[in-house]
Amino acid sequence: MAITAPTKTSDLSGFIDPVQAEYIFERGARNSVVQQLVRRVPLGPSGTRIPVITTRPQAAWVGEGERKPATAGAITPKSIEPKKIAAIMVDSAEVIRLNPAAFIERMRDGLAEAFAIGFDRAALHDEGPGGAAGDGPFSTYVGQTTKVQELGGTSQANGGIFVDLKEAMSDIVTDTDATGRRYQLTGWALDSVVEPLLWGSVDTTGRPIWTDLPVDENAPAISSAGRLLGRQSYMGEGVASANLTSVVGFGGDWTQAAWGAVGGISYRISTEAPVTINGSLVSLFENNLVAILAEAEYGFLVNDMDAFTKLTNTNNTPVTSS
């Protein structure tokens, strides 16, 4: 056969596969912001009871030969009940076998991230699936606090965000619990939408109010740690309420909350059980499908809502300059 033109790569395009890169557009896995701030307690299948001091004993000075005063203390139990969160992912047997682009591993990480987001939304805002307010599983949640502080309401000339956050801190540390002990501000839970407000914000001596924000290759991660006004802080996507978009974070005494988990996230695989797909039960066996079930049991309790304050940015606007 006579040569009419040289062979080009375009003639063999169907046989040349593109090189697959890493997941360069994939954001880092998000950990639960609340779980990093709140202490974890052992949680059994039937729940856990935590003793809470309701009356503290008191001491008094006495003189020589004087009667020593009698005092009493009291505690009451509060319970944390485990609540289940679950998700089922269905794939064809071919996808499981070929695992293109490490799909299974990526989706497994995605399920863990979905659990973290679901936990935070429930613990902070009492939100259930899809951000529906009031559908959360826990009997108490941080957003029940009545304390609110607006971010961006103070002009930069008058102190800006630093003054706003100082007011939020004051709402906490100047208040007392039922036993007369003052609350402490132990940390902040912030949504990533707050980050533009914090950069460039300084205190009265010119020091940045937010420090230790990662600036290396880990910066795109969905959850990052830092210090805000000297307190531990965690910033992550999804801390703000899905419906009450003005709430962008919380500050407070996180020792007044506790969480637990019955084990960790468990995964089960089935090729035979029916699964509801598009509103109808579908046989996995008959359709050569594989279902991956992920589930976990979490518990969460807020002992005192007055130990927290909501941070809002009602108009989602930066600090004014006048």
C-alpha positions as CSV (number, residue, x, y, z in Angstrom):
1,M,0.0,0.0,0.0
2,A,1.4,3.4,-1.0
3,I,2.1,5.9,1.8
4,T,-0.1,8.9,1.5
5,A,0.6,10.5,4.8
6,P,2.6,9.8,8.0
7,T,0.9,8.1,10.8
8,K,-0.1,10.6,13.6
9,T,-1.1,10.1,17.2
10,S,-4.6,11.3,16.3
11,D,-5.0,8.2,14.1
12,L,-4.4,6.1,17.2
13,S,-6.3,8.2,19.7
14,G,-8.6,5.4,20.7
15,F,-5.7,3.3,21.9
16,I,-3.9,6.0,23.9
17,D,-5.2,6.6,27.4
18,P,-4.6,9.9,29.1
19,V,-2.3,9.8,32.1
20,Q,-4.2,10.0,35.3
21,A,-3.1,12.6,37.8
22,E,-3.6,12.7,41.5
23,Y,-6.7,14.3,43.0
24,I,-5.3,17.8,42.8
25,F,-8.8,19.3,42.9
26,E,-9.9,17.3,45.9
27,R,-10.1,19.2,49.2
28,G,-8.7,17.7,52.3
29,A,-11.0,15.5,54.4
30,R,-12.9,17.4,57.0
31,N,-12.8,16.4,60.6
32,S,-15.6,17.3,63.0
33,V,-14.9,20.8,64.5
34,V,-17.1,20.1,67.5
35,Q,-15.3,16.8,68.3
36,Q,-12.0,18.6,68.3
37,L,-13.2,21.1,70.9
38,V,-15.3,18.9,73.1
39,R,-14.1,16.2,75.4
40,R,-15.0,12.6,74.5
41,V,-16.5,10.3,77.1
42,P,-17.0,6.6,77.0
43,L,-20.4,5.7,75.4
44,G,-22.0,2.3,75.8
45,P,-24.7,0.8,73.6
46,S,-27.3,2.0,76.1
47,G,-25.8,5.4,76.7
48,T,-23.8,7.1,79.5
49,R,-24.6,9.0,82.6
50,I,-22.5,12.0,83.6
51,P,-22.6,13.3,87.1
52,V,-23.1,17.1,87.2
53,I,-22.6,19.2,90.3
54,T,-25.7,21.3,91.1
55,T,-24.7,22.5,94.5
56,R,-21.1,23.2,95.6
57,P,-19.9,22.8,99.2
58,Q,-18.8,26.1,100.8
59,A,-16.2,26.8,103.4
60,A,-16.1,29.7,105.9
61,W,-13.4,31.2,108.2
62,V,-13.9,30.6,111.9
63,G,-12.2,31.8,115.0
64,E,-10.7,29.9,117.8
65,G,-13.2,27.9,119.7
66,E,-16.0,28.8,117.3
67,R,-18.4,26.4,115.7
68,K,-17.4,25.1,112.3
69,P,-20.1,25.6,109.7
70,A,-21.9,22.6,108.1
71,T,-22.2,22.5,104.3
72,A,-23.6,20.3,101.6
73,G,-23.1,19.5,98.0
74,A,-25.3,17.8,95.4
75,I,-25.0,16.2,92.1
76,T,-27.5,15.0,89.4
77,P,-26.9,12.6,86.5
78,K,-27.4,13.6,82.9
79,S,-27.6,11.1,80.2
80,I,-26.1,10.8,76.7
81,E,-27.9,8.5,74.4
82,P,-26.4,7.1,71.3
83,K,-28.0,8.0,68.0
84,K,-27.3,6.2,64.7
85,I,-26.1,7.9,61.5
86,A,-25.9,5.8,58.3
87,A,-25.5,5.9,54.6
88,I,-25.6,3.2,51.8
89,M,-23.6,3.6,48.6
90,V,-24.5,1.3,45.7
91,D,-22.2,0.5,42.9
92,S,-22.0,-2.0,40.1
93,A,-19.9,-5.1,40.6
94,E,-17.7,-3.8,37.7
95,V,-17.0,-0.6,39.5
96,I,-16.0,-2.5,42.7
97,R,-13.8,-4.9,40.7
98,L,-12.1,-2.3,38.5
99,N,-12.0,0.5,41.1
100,P,-11.3,3.3,38.6
101,A,-9.5,6.3,39.9
102,A,-9.4,4.7,43.4
103,F,-13.2,5.4,43.5
104,I,-14.0,3.1,46.4
105,E,-11.3,4.6,48.7
106,R,-12.4,8.1,47.8
107,M,-16.0,7.4,48.5
108,R,-15.2,5.7,51.8
109,D,-13.4,8.9,52.8
110,G,-16.4,10.9,51.6
111,L,-18.7,8.9,53.8
112,A,-16.6,9.6,56.9
113,E,-16.6,13.3,55.9
114,A,-20.4,13.3,55.6
115,F,-20.6,11.8,59.1
116,A,-18.4,14.7,60.5
117,I,-20.6,17.3,58.8
118,G,-23.8,15.7,59.9
119,F,-22.5,15.5,63.5
120,D,-21.5,19.1,63.6
121,R,-24.8,20.4,62.1
122,A,-26.7,18.4,64.7
123,A,-24.5,19.3,67.7
124,L,-24.5,23.0,66.8
125,H,-27.8,23.7,65.1
126,D,-30.1,20.7,65.7
127,E,-30.2,20.1,62.0
128,G,-31.0,16.8,60.3
129,P,-30.5,15.6,56.7
130,G,-30.5,18.3,54.2
131,G,-30.1,21.0,56.8
132,A,-33.7,20.7,58.1
133,A,-33.8,22.7,61.4
134,G,-35.3,20.8,64.3
135,D,-34.6,17.4,62.8
136,G,-31.4,16.7,64.8
137,P,-31.1,13.6,66.9
138,F,-29.7,15.1,70.1
139,S,-31.8,16.4,73.0
140,T,-29.5,19.4,73.5
141,Y,-27.4,21.4,71.1
142,V,-25.1,24.5,71.3
143,G,-27.4,26.7,69.3
144,Q,-29.9,26.7,72.1
145,T,-27.9,29.5,73.7
146,T,-29.6,32.9,73.8
147,K,-26.3,34.9,73.7
148,V,-25.5,36.4,70.3
149,Q,-22.6,38.6,69.1
150,E,-22.5,40.2,65.7
151,L,-19.2,40.2,63.8
152,G,-18.5,43.2,61.6
153,G,-20.8,45.5,63.5
154,T,-17.9,47.6,65.0
155,S,-16.1,49.9,62.6
156,Q,-12.4,49.4,62.1
157,A,-11.7,52.8,63.6
158,N,-13.3,51.6,66.8
159,G,-11.6,48.3,67.1
160,G,-13.3,46.2,64.4
161,I,-13.5,42.4,64.8
162,F,-11.3,42.5,67.8
163,V,-13.8,44.5,69.8
164,D,-16.7,42.2,68.5
165,L,-14.9,39.1,69.7
166,K,-13.9,40.7,73.0
167,E,-17.6,41.4,73.6
168,A,-18.4,37.8,72.8
169,M,-15.8,36.8,75.3
170,S,-17.2,39.1,77.9
171,D,-20.6,37.6,77.5
172,I,-19.1,34.3,78.6
173,V,-16.6,35.1,81.3
174,T,-18.7,37.7,83.2
175,D,-21.6,35.2,83.6
176,T,-21.9,32.4,86.2
177,D,-23.5,29.0,86.2
178,A,-26.2,27.8,88.7
179,T,-23.5,27.1,91.3
180,G,-22.0,30.6,91.1
181,R,-18.9,29.6,89.2
182,R,-17.8,31.8,86.2
183,Y,-17.7,30.3,82.8
184,Q,-14.4,30.2,80.9
185,L,-14.0,30.7,77.1
186,T,-12.0,27.7,76.1
187,G,-12.3,27.9,72.3
188,W,-14.0,28.9,69.1
189,A,-15.8,26.9,66.4
190,L,-15.8,29.0,63.2
191,D,-17.1,28.5,59.7
192,S,-14.6,29.1,56.9
193,V,-16.7,32.1,55.8
194,V,-15.3,34.0,58.7
195,E,-11.7,33.7,57.5
196,P,-11.8,36.9,55.4
197,L,-13.0,38.9,58.4
198,L,-10.1,37.6,60.6
199,W,-7.2,38.2,58.2
200,G,-5.8,41.6,58.9
201,S,-7.7,42.0,62.1
202,V,-5.5,43.0,65.0
203,D,-5.8,43.9,68.6
204,T,-5.1,47.3,70.1
205,T,-1.4,46.7,70.0
206,G,-1.3,45.6,66.4
207,R,-1.0,41.9,67.0
208,P,-3.0,39.5,64.7
209,I,-6.0,38.1,66.6
210,W,-5.9,34.9,64.6
211,T,-2.6,33.0,64.4
212,D,-1.2,29.6,63.3
213,L,-3.5,29.3,60.3
214,P,-1.8,26.8,58.0
215,V,-0.2,28.5,55.0
216,D,1.5,25.5,53.4
217,E,0.2,22.8,51.2
218,N,-2.4,21.9,53.9
219,A,-4.1,25.3,53.6
220,P,-6.8,24.0,51.3
221,A,-7.9,21.5,53.9
222,I,-11.5,21.9,54.9
223,S,-10.7,22.0,58.6
224,S,-7.9,24.0,60.0
225,A,-6.7,24.8,63.5
226,G,-5.5,28.1,65.0
227,R,-5.7,30.4,67.9
228,L,-8.1,33.2,68.2
229,L,-7.6,35.7,71.1
230,G,-5.3,33.1,72.6
231,R,-7.9,30.4,72.6
232,Q,-7.9,27.2,70.6
233,S,-9.9,27.6,67.4
234,Y,-11.1,25.3,64.7
235,M,-12.3,26.6,61.3
236,G,-14.2,24.4,58.9
237,E,-16.7,24.4,56.2
238,G,-20.2,23.6,57.5
239,V,-20.0,25.1,60.9
240,A,-22.5,27.8,59.9
241,S,-26.2,26.8,59.9
242,A,-27.6,25.6,56.6
243,N,-30.8,27.5,57.1
244,L,-29.8,30.2,59.7
245,T,-27.0,31.5,57.5
246,S,-26.3,34.5,59.7
247,V,-24.8,32.2,62.4
248,V,-21.1,31.7,61.4
249,G,-19.6,30.3,64.6
250,F,-19.7,29.8,68.3
251,G,-17.5,30.7,71.2
252,G,-17.8,29.3,74.7
253,D,-16.8,27.0,77.5
254,W,-16.6,23.7,75.7
255,T,-16.0,21.8,78.9
256,Q,-19.8,22.3,79.3
257,A,-20.4,19.8,76.5
258,A,-19.4,16.1,75.9
259,W,-19.6,13.6,73.1
260,G,-19.1,9.9,72.7
261,A,-19.2,7.2,70.1
262,V,-20.1,3.5,70.3
263,G,-16.9,2.2,68.6
264,G,-16.1,3.9,65.3
265,I,-17.6,4.0,61.8
266,S,-18.4,0.4,60.7
267,Y,-18.7,-0.7,57.1
268,R,-20.6,-3.7,55.7
269,I,-20.9,-5.0,52.2
270,S,-23.8,-6.9,50.6
271,T,-24.5,-8.3,47.2
272,E,-27.9,-9.8,48.0
273,A,-30.0,-7.4,50.2
274,P,-32.5,-5.2,48.4
275,V,-31.8,-1.4,48.4
276,T,-34.2,1.5,47.7
277,I,-33.1,3.2,44.6
278,N,-35.1,6.1,43.1
279,G,-38.0,5.2,45.4
280,S,-38.2,1.5,44.5
281,L,-36.6,-1.6,46.1
282,V,-33.9,-3.0,43.8
283,S,-32.4,-6.5,44.1
284,L,-28.6,-6.3,44.3
285,F,-28.2,-9.9,43.3
286,E,-30.4,-9.7,40.3
287,N,-28.8,-6.5,39.0
288,N,-25.2,-7.4,39.8
289,L,-24.8,-4.6,42.3
290,V,-22.8,-4.1,45.5
291,A,-24.0,-2.1,48.5
292,I,-21.6,-0.5,51.0
293,L,-23.3,0.4,54.3
294,A,-21.5,2.8,56.6
295,E,-22.9,3.5,60.1
296,A,-21.9,4.9,63.4
297,E,-23.5,5.8,66.8
298,Y,-22.8,9.2,68.3
299,G,-24.0,10.9,71.5
300,F,-23.8,14.6,72.4
301,L,-24.8,16.6,75.4
302,V,-24.7,20.3,76.3
303,N,-24.8,20.7,80.1
304,D,-25.3,24.5,80.1
305,M,-26.3,26.5,77.1
306,D,-25.4,29.8,78.8
307,A,-21.8,28.8,78.5
308,F,-21.9,29.6,74.8
309,T,-22.5,32.5,72.5
310,K,-23.5,32.6,68.8
311,L,-21.3,34.5,66.4
312,T,-23.3,36.1,63.6
313,N,-22.5,38.0,60.4
314,T,-26.1,39.0,59.5
315,N,-25.3,40.8,56.3
316,N,-22.3,38.7,55.3
317,T,-20.3,41.8,54.9
318,P,-16.8,42.9,55.9
319,V,-16.0,45.3,58.7
320,T,-17.0,48.8,58.0
321,S,-14.3,51.4,57.9
322,S,-16.3,54.4,59.2
